[in-house]
């Protein structure tokens, strides 16, 4: 009787061990996931250029004109479509921002980065306020000509 009990316990332990190994090996397929996968890498940033536009800038003696070409850097999905839809509010916001600047302020090369930061902050707020769900990593001025 003791031998039968030992055989039964050994068979149960052997079965339990085999089942544990089988479930461990099959768990990624059973859970439809890779348990040993590394962290997902964030999406690659994409660049989205805007059409150039001209803005009137006040000066001391007469008005000046600013030709501005820019691009957005973003990792969000569906950015191209969103920018196309948001184009009027983007342009309107930038025209208001730049038309409030004086020619001397814009003609200073040291202001370039602060203008990009200001445009980035402004557009992030405007896009969120108008329910456009994209996140801008950067606003890049690719060409800026003041006459």
C-alpha positions in Angstrom: 0.0 0.0 0.0 2.8 2.4 0.8 4.4 1.7 -2.6 1.1 2.6 -4.4 0.9 5.8 -2.4 4.5 6.7 -3.3 3.8 6.0 -7.0 0.6 8.1 -6.9 2.3 11.0 -5.3 5.3 10.8 -7.7 2.9 10.6 -10.7 1.0 13.7 -9.4 4.3 15.6 -8.9 5.6 14.6 -12.3 2.3 15.6 -13.9 2.2 18.9 -12.0 5.8 19.7 -13.1 5.1 18.8 -16.7 2.0 21.0 -16.7 3.9 23.9 -15.2 6.6 23.7 -17.8 4.0 23.4 -20.6 2.0 26.4 -19.4 5.2 28.4 -18.9 6.3 27.7 -22.5 2.8 28.3 -23.9 1.9 31.4 -21.9 2.9 34.0 -24.5 0.7 32.3 -27.1 -2.1 31.8 -24.6 -2.0 35.4 -23.5 -1.3 36.6 -27.0 1.7 38.6 -25.7 5.4 38.3 -25.6 6.3 38.1 -21.9 9.9 38.9 -22.6 9.4 41.7 -25.0 11.5 44.8 -24.4 9.8 48.2 -23.9 8.3 49.7 -27.1 10.3 52.4 -28.6 8.5 55.7 -29.1 7.5 56.5 -32.6 10.0 58.3 -34.8 9.6 62.1 -35.1 8.3 63.3 -38.4 8.5 66.8 -39.9 5.6 68.5 -41.5 6.2 71.7 -43.5 3.6 74.4 -43.8 3.0 76.5 -46.8 4.9 79.8 -46.7 3.1 83.0 -45.9 3.8 86.7 -45.7 3.0 88.9 -42.7 3.0 92.6 -42.4 5.3 93.9 -39.6 5.2 97.4 -38.2 8.4 99.5 -38.5 9.5 103.0 -37.4 8.9 104.7 -40.8 6.9 102.2 -42.8 5.6 98.7 -42.6 7.8 95.7 -43.4 7.1 92.2 -44.6 8.0 88.9 -43.1 8.2 85.8 -45.4 8.0 82.8 -43.1 8.4 79.1 -43.9 8.2 76.7 -41.0 7.8 73.0 -40.1 6.4 71.1 -37.2 8.2 68.2 -35.6 5.8 65.7 -34.0 5.6 62.0 -32.9 1.8 62.1 -32.8 -0.3 60.0 -35.2 -2.3 61.6 -38.0 -0.4 64.9 -37.9 -0.5 65.7 -41.6 -4.3 65.5 -41.7 -4.7 67.4 -38.4 -2.4 70.2 -39.6 -4.4 70.5 -42.8 -7.6 70.8 -40.8 -6.1 73.3 -38.3 -4.4 75.4 -41.0 -6.7 78.4 -40.6 -6.2 78.7 -36.8 -2.5 78.0 -37.1 -2.0 80.8 -39.7 -4.3 83.2 -37.8 -2.4 82.6 -34.5 1.0 83.1 -36.1 -0.1 86.2 -38.0 -1.4 87.8 -34.8 1.8 86.9 -33.0 4.2 88.3 -35.6 2.1 91.4 -36.5 2.5 92.4 -32.8 6.2 92.3 -33.1 8.3 95.3 -34.2 10.7 95.2 -37.2 13.7 95.8 -34.9 12.7 92.9 -32.6 12.4 90.5 -35.5 15.5 91.7 -37.3 17.6 90.6 -34.2 19.2 87.2 -34.8 19.4 86.6 -31.1 15.6 86.5 -30.9 15.3 83.5 -33.3 15.1 80.8 -30.7 12.8 82.7 -28.4 10.5 83.3 -31.3 10.4 79.6 -32.1 9.7 78.8 -28.4 6.9 81.5 -28.3 5.4 80.0 -31.5 5.6 76.5 -30.1 3.8 77.5 -26.9 1.2 79.5 -28.7 0.4 76.8 -31.2 0.3 74.0 -28.6 -2.3 76.0 -26.7 -4.3 77.0 -29.8 -4.4 73.4 -31.1 -5.5 72.0 -27.7 -8.1 74.8 -27.4 -9.6 73.9 -30.8 -9.6 70.1 -30.0 -6.8 69.1 -32.3 -5.2 66.2 -30.6 -1.6 66.4 -31.7 1.5 67.2 -29.7 4.1 69.4 -31.2 7.7 68.5 -30.3 9.1 71.6 -31.9 8.2 74.5 -34.2 11.0 75.1 -36.7 11.5 78.2 -38.8 13.0 76.9 -42.0 13.1 80.3 -43.7 12.5 83.8 -42.4 13.0 86.8 -44.6 12.3 90.4 -43.4 12.1 93.3 -45.8 
